Amino acid sequence: MSDSSNGENQTDEEFYILRLFVSGTSPNSVRAINNLKIICENHLKGRHELEIIDIHQQPLLVRNEDVTAVPMLIKKSPLPKRRLVGDMSEKDKVLKGLGLV
């Protein structure tokens, strides 16, 4: 049994916990939110939790998660934990980063 086929089988059932760190309503943050919501709706419908965190409102969480740039998406679950930076407009890279392709 190969690792890649095993991962593909699990992907259909796994629940994703995602945190998107943004900077208020900056253009990049708004694009990241909209792009990520579309990706989640199309690829993770009914099996994800998306938490959107404004870095100005929750600085302690930003420090605890070691957020160094925004917008930043952190995939908490399933493991491995992953970080993606940017406005999430490059769908293929986001899907790969989430382990969906």
Backbone as CSV, one residue per row, in Angstrom:
resi,resn,N_x,N_y,N_z,CA_x,CA_y,CA_z,C_x,C_y,C_z
1,MET,0.860,-1.170,0.000,0.000,0.000,0.000,0.907,1.233,0.000
2,SER,0.689,2.153,-0.949,1.527,3.348,-1.033,0.978,4.457,-0.153
3,ASP,1.860,5.349,0.272,1.443,6.470,1.108,0.476,7.382,0.384
4,SER,0.711,7.625,-0.914,-0.142,8.574,-1.631,-1.558,8.045,-1.791
5,SER,-1.722,6.773,-2.087,-3.090,6.258,-2.221,-3.776,6.213,-0.861
6,ASN,-3.019,5.913,0.185,-3.584,5.912,1.525,-4.068,7.307,1.897
7,GLY,-3.267,8.330,1.608,-3.646,9.705,1.895,-4.866,10.138,1.113
8,GLU,-4.972,9.708,-0.135,-6.119,10.096,-0.950,-7.400,9.501,-0.394
9,ASN,-7.348,8.273,0.068,-8.542,7.644,0.624,-8.992,8.348,1.892
10,GLN,-8.045,8.754,2.726,-8.394,9.406,3.979,-8.947,10.806,3.752
11,THR,-8.482,11.486,2.699,-8.870,12.870,2.457,-10.375,13.020,2.342
12,ASP,-11.061,12.049,1.760,-12.503,12.147,1.580,-13.249,12.141,2.906
13,GLU,-12.642,11.642,3.970,-13.342,11.493,5.237,-12.820,12.431,6.322
14,GLU,-11.636,12.955,6.163,-11.013,13.744,7.219,-11.685,15.099,7.393
15,PHE,-11.694,15.552,8.639,-12.252,16.861,8.976,-11.095,17.848,9.095
16,TYR,-11.219,18.969,8.438,-10.166,19.975,8.400,-10.460,21.108,9.371
17,ILE,-9.460,21.464,10.156,-9.544,22.630,11.033,-8.546,23.646,10.495
18,LEU,-9.076,24.790,10.076,-8.279,25.818,9.422,-8.386,27.132,10.175
19,ARG,-7.276,27.842,10.249,-7.262,29.187,10.831,-6.657,30.127,9.804
20,LEU,-7.399,31.166,9.477,-6.902,32.172,8.548,-6.654,33.460,9.319
21,PHE,-5.396,33.871,9.365,-5.021,35.106,10.045,-5.008,36.232,9.023
22,VAL,-5.730,37.306,9.332,-5.858,38.440,8.422,-5.577,39.739,9.168
23,SER,-5.397,40.792,8.385,-5.188,42.122,8.944,-6.397,42.983,8.612
24,GLY,-7.387,42.932,9.479,-8.596,43.733,9.300,-9.257,43.504,7.955
25,THR,-9.586,44.602,7.288,-10.257,44.509,5.989,-9.336,44.965,4.862
26,SER,-8.048,44.700,5.011,-7.104,45.041,3.944,-7.485,44.270,2.679
27,PRO,-7.158,44.795,1.498,-7.527,44.117,0.246,-7.043,42.669,0.176
28,ASN,-5.797,42.401,0.577,-5.287,41.023,0.548,-6.058,40.121,1.505
29,SER,-6.414,40.647,2.660,-7.165,39.853,3.637,-8.555,39.518,3.113
30,VAL,-9.229,40.496,2.527,-10.574,40.266,1.978,-10.510,39.240,0.851
31,ARG,-9.503,39.352,-0.026,-9.351,38.371,-1.113,-9.091,36.977,-0.549
32,ALA,-8.226,36.894,0.462,-7.912,35.592,1.059,-9.161,34.953,1.654
33,ILE,-9.957,35.731,2.354,-11.194,35.205,2.952,-12.124,34.688,1.864
34,ASN,-12.364,35.503,0.845,-13.280,35.104,-0.229,-12.771,33.892,-0.991
35,ASN,-11.490,33.895,-1.356,-10.923,32.766,-2.099,-10.971,31.485,-1.283
36,LEU,-10.638,31.577,-0.007,-10.622,30.378,0.832,-12.028,29.837,1.063
37,LYS,-12.999,30.713,1.228,-14.381,30.250,1.393,-14.852,29.488,0.160
38,ILE,-14.494,29.959,-1.021,-14.868,29.263,-2.260,-14.192,27.897,-2.321
39,ILE,-12.907,27.844,-2.003,-12.175,26.569,-2.020,-12.796,25.592,-1.027
40,CYS,-13.105,26.059,0.166,-13.709,25.186,1.183,-15.080,24.693,0.733
41,GLU,-15.869,25.570,0.145,-17.208,25.190,-0.325,-17.122,24.126,-1.418
42,ASN,-16.147,24.259,-2.295,-16.025,23.332,-3.420,-15.297,22.037,-3.084
43,HIS,-14.412,22.064,-2.099,-13.570,20.887,-1.852,-13.689,20.306,-0.447
44,LEU,-14.252,21.045,0.489,-14.336,20.564,1.875,-15.731,20.745,2.456
45,LYS,-16.726,20.807,1.618,-18.089,21.087,2.075,-18.521,20.087,3.151
46,GLY,-18.928,20.630,4.291,-19.430,19.798,5.373,-18.367,19.092,6.190
47,ARG,-17.104,19.338,5.888,-16.051,18.647,6.641,-14.872,19.560,6.951
48,HIS,-15.234,20.800,7.313,-14.189,21.739,7.714,-14.736,22.764,8.697
49,GLU,-13.807,23.312,9.458,-14.095,24.447,10.339,-13.086,25.521,9.973
50,LEU,-13.584,26.691,9.593,-12.714,27.800,9.219,-12.874,28.916,10.233
51,GLU,-11.785,29.231,10.911,-11.776,30.324,11.874,-10.978,31.476,11.264
52,ILE,-11.601,32.642,11.156,-10.935,33.821,10.616,-10.544,34.714,11.788
53,ILE,-9.256,35.006,11.880,-8.714,35.711,13.037,-8.047,37.004,12.580
54,ASP,-8.521,38.119,13.121,-7.911,39.420,12.853,-6.730,39.589,13.807
55,ILE,-5.556,39.799,13.246,-4.346,39.871,14.072,-4.380,41.037,15.059
56,HIS,-5.142,42.076,14.744,-5.216,43.240,15.630,-6.126,42.980,16.832
57,GLN,-7.058,42.059,16.681,-8.002,41.767,17.757,-7.541,40.632,18.658
58,GLN,-6.640,39.780,18.162,-6.191,38.635,18.958,-4.668,38.484,18.902
59,PRO,-3.930,39.467,19.406,-2.464,39.415,19.316,-1.831,38.241,20.064
60,LEU,-2.432,37.798,21.147,-1.870,36.664,21.880,-1.923,35.393,21.035
61,LEU,-3.027,35.172,20.354,-3.156,34.009,19.478,-2.153,34.094,18.330
62,VAL,-1.948,35.286,17.815,-0.961,35.501,16.753,0.422,35.090,17.247
63,ARG,0.764,35.495,18.447,2.060,35.143,19.029,2.159,33.638,19.258
64,ASN,1.112,33.047,19.805,1.125,31.607,20.095,1.258,30.763,18.830
65,GLU,0.678,31.237,17.737,0.732,30.492,16.470,1.942,30.883,15.622
66,ASP,2.750,31.818,16.127,3.953,32.265,15.426,3.637,32.756,14.010
67,VAL,2.628,33.607,13.916,2.237,34.186,12.630,3.249,35.271,12.282
68,THR,3.895,35.118,11.128,4.949,36.048,10.723,4.564,36.897,9.521
69,ALA,3.462,36.567,8.855,2.987,37.317,7.693,1.489,37.096,7.578
70,VAL,0.801,38.029,6.954,-0.637,37.871,6.730,-0.974,38.293,5.305
71,PRO,-2.007,37.706,4.739,-2.827,36.637,5.299,-2.034,35.326,5.398
72,MET,-2.290,34.581,6.451,-1.661,33.279,6.650,-2.725,32.264,7.036
73,LEU,-2.738,31.153,6.293,-3.636,30.045,6.592,-2.841,28.968,7.311
74,ILE,-3.366,28.516,8.435,-2.753,27.404,9.157,-3.736,26.245,9.155
75,LYS,-3.275,25.119,8.612,-4.072,23.886,8.653,-3.677,23.171,9.933
76,LYS,-4.568,23.171,10.913,-4.301,22.545,12.207,-4.517,21.031,12.145
77,SER,-5.515,20.642,11.389,-5.885,19.232,11.301,-6.506,19.000,9.932
78,PRO,-6.252,17.860,9.327,-5.438,16.739,9.786,-3.948,17.060,9.682
79,LEU,-3.180,16.326,10.444,-1.735,16.489,10.401,-1.203,16.021,9.056
80,PRO,-0.109,16.517,8.571,0.789,17.447,9.224,0.245,18.869,9.169
81,LYS,0.614,19.640,10.172,0.241,21.050,10.222,0.946,21.762,9.067
82,ARG,0.213,22.634,8.389,0.781,23.364,7.252,0.460,24.841,7.359
83,ARG,1.299,25.666,6.742,1.101,27.123,6.702,1.182,27.589,5.255
84,LEU,0.242,28.427,4.875,0.234,29.024,3.541,0.096,30.530,3.709
85,VAL,0.875,31.278,2.948,0.831,32.734,3.032,0.384,33.295,1.689
86,GLY,-0.488,34.297,1.732,-0.933,34.960,0.512,-2.441,35.091,0.483
87,ASP,-2.954,35.549,-0.661,-4.395,35.805,-0.757,-5.194,34.582,-1.207
88,MET,-4.572,33.421,-1.246,-5.212,32.142,-1.567,-5.808,32.130,-2.976
89,SER,-5.273,32.978,-3.865,-5.803,33.059,-5.223,-5.256,31.956,-6.129
90,GLU,-4.139,31.354,-5.754,-3.580,30.267,-6.555,-4.157,28.949,-6.043
91,LYS,-5.330,28.635,-6.565,-6.126,27.504,-6.076,-5.329,26.201,-6.032
92,ASP,-4.578,25.910,-7.088,-3.827,24.652,-7.125,-2.806,24.564,-5.995
93,LYS,-2.145,25.677,-5.702,-1.168,25.685,-4.608,-1.855,25.528,-3.256
94,VAL,-3.023,26.139,-3.108,-3.767,26.004,-1.849,-4.219,24.559,-1.671
95,LEU,-4.763,23.962,-2.723,-5.210,22.568,-2.638,-4.045,21.642,-2.311
96,LYS,-2.901,21.879,-2.934,-1.718,21.065,-2.646,-1.269,21.274,-1.203
97,GLY,-1.260,22.531,-0.753,-0.861,22.835,0.618,-1.771,22.197,1.655
98,LEU,-3.045,22.065,1.302,-4.003,21.427,2.205,-3.967,19.903,2.097
99,GLY,-3.208,19.393,1.127,-3.130,17.948,0.940,-4.336,17.375,0.227
100,LEU,-4.996,18.199,-0.592,-6.203,17.745,-1.289,-5.922,17.275,-2.707
101,VAL,-4.689,17.433,-3.185,-4.310,16.922,-4.510,-2.988,16.211,-4.418
